[in-house]
Amino acid sequence: MAEQLKDCKFNMSKLTKVFVGDSNWDIYSDDSGTLYSIGKPERRGVDAANMDTFFGNKSHIKRLIDNGHFSSVPTEAGLELMSGLHSVMCTPPRGKPFHILRF
């Protein structure tokens, strides 16, 4: 479980970090699979609680990955959350490379 941030709008004791973000946020999940974007402790400023938002569910992350818009690194819990998901990079002979997302 995650450490409680004093200014977080969500109960961090019920969340597990599933992705380490490459900028200002990490992504957490609750037991039901709802995802939350929580501002990193070192990036939280005066208005820190406004950094914390709902992020959707794993289907949202699958869509982001499929469109090349997700670069966060999964934790062990994140790998478990997304188990069964894989993406294949295809490069047709005369075309632009693209991803096929499978799960």
C-alpha positions as a printed NumPy array, in Angstrom:
array([[  0.   ,   0.   ,   0.   ],
       [  1.074,   3.552,  -0.62 ],
       [  2.339,   6.043,   1.919],
       [ -0.281,   8.674,   2.802],
       [  0.495,  12.137,   1.45 ],
       [ -0.883,  14.721,   3.877],
       [ -2.459,  16.76 ,   1.085],
       [ -3.768,  13.929,  -1.128],
       [ -7.497,  13.944,  -1.869],
       [ -7.613,  10.111,  -1.971],
       [ -7.031,   7.625,   0.842],
       [ -3.546,   6.389,  -0.075],
       [ -3.761,   3.515,   2.436],
       [ -6.216,   1.812,   0.076],
       [ -4.143,   2.373,  -3.085],
       [ -1.258,   0.464,  -4.647],
       [  1.266,   2.047,  -7.008],
       [  0.92 ,   0.309, -10.379],
       [  2.903,   2.616, -12.697],
       [  5.836,   4.946, -12.098],
       [  5.282,   7.991, -14.272],
       [  8.026,   9.661, -16.279],
       [  6.966,  13.181, -15.278],
       [  4.868,  14.601, -12.421],
       [  2.488,  11.733, -11.6  ],
       [  2.439,   8.084, -10.623],
       [ -0.588,   5.876, -11.193],
       [ -2.245,   3.96 ,  -8.35 ],
       [ -5.038,   1.392,  -8.258],
       [ -7.627,   0.453,  -5.67 ],
       [ -8.977,  -3.072,  -5.109],
       [-11.685,  -2.608,  -7.736],
       [ -9.19 ,  -1.658, -10.479],
       [-10.032,   2.042, -10.55 ],
       [ -6.905,   4.019, -11.381],
       [ -5.793,   7.327,  -9.879],
       [ -3.116,   9.755, -11.028],
       [ -1.344,  11.061,  -7.911],
       [  1.244,  13.837,  -8.011],
       [  4.756,  12.722,  -7.047],
       [  5.838,  13.943,  -3.59 ],
       [  8.757,  15.937,  -5.012],
       [  6.456,  17.705,  -7.517],
       [  3.65 ,  18.643,  -5.132],
       [  3.37 ,  22.387,  -4.603],
       [  0.968,  24.729,  -2.842],
       [ -2.034,  23.42 ,  -4.793],
       [ -0.981,  19.766,  -4.561],
       [ -4.391,  18.138,  -4.081],
       [ -5.478,  19.448,  -7.483],
       [ -2.784,  17.241,  -9.027],
       [ -4.684,  14.125,  -7.919],
       [ -7.341,  12.816, -10.314],
       [ -9.183,   9.703, -11.38 ],
       [ -7.368,   8.048, -14.296],
       [ -9.907,   5.466, -15.455],
       [ -9.222,   1.736, -15.516],
       [ -6.89 ,  -0.683, -17.281],
       [ -8.93 ,  -0.398, -20.492],
       [ -7.982,   3.282, -20.615],
       [ -4.299,   2.374, -20.269],
       [ -4.683,  -0.247, -23.016],
       [ -6.077,   2.42 , -25.352],
       [ -3.22 ,   4.804, -24.488],
       [ -0.619,   2.086, -25.135],
       [ -2.271,   1.11 , -28.398],
       [ -2.069,   4.732, -29.569],
       [  1.538,   5.198, -28.425],
       [  0.641,   7.668, -25.655],
       [  1.746,   5.802, -22.529],
       [  5.322,   5.488, -21.31 ],
       [  4.985,   4.896, -17.556],
       [  6.9  ,   1.93 , -16.115],
       [  4.812,  -0.796, -14.449],
       [  5.528,  -1.988, -10.913],
       [  5.022,  -5.658, -10.005],
       [  1.435,  -4.75 ,  -9.075],
       [  1.067,  -3.013, -12.452],
       [  2.253,  -6.107, -14.301],
       [ -0.288,  -8.157, -12.374],
       [ -3.045,  -5.624, -13.131],
       [ -2.254,  -5.735, -16.847],
       [ -1.529,  -9.485, -17.059],
       [ -2.459, -10.946, -20.403],
       [ -1.784,  -7.676, -22.237],
       [  0.849,  -7.51 , -24.942],
       [  1.512,  -5.337, -27.908],
       [  3.035,  -6.456, -31.185],
       [  4.999,  -4.066, -33.384],
       [  4.263,  -4.739, -37.049],
       [  6.182,  -3.256, -39.947],
       [  4.643,  -3.949, -43.337],
       [  7.07 ,  -4.079, -46.304],
       [  6.096,  -0.644, -47.649],
       [  4.4  ,   0.971, -44.724],
       [  4.829,   2.747, -41.453],
       [  5.348,   0.596, -38.297],
       [  2.303,   0.224, -36.059],
       [  1.311,  -1.549, -32.839],
       [ -1.324,  -4.219, -32.447],
       [ -2.548,  -4.449, -28.877],
       [ -3.645,  -7.881, -27.695],
       [ -4.966,  -9.053, -24.369]])
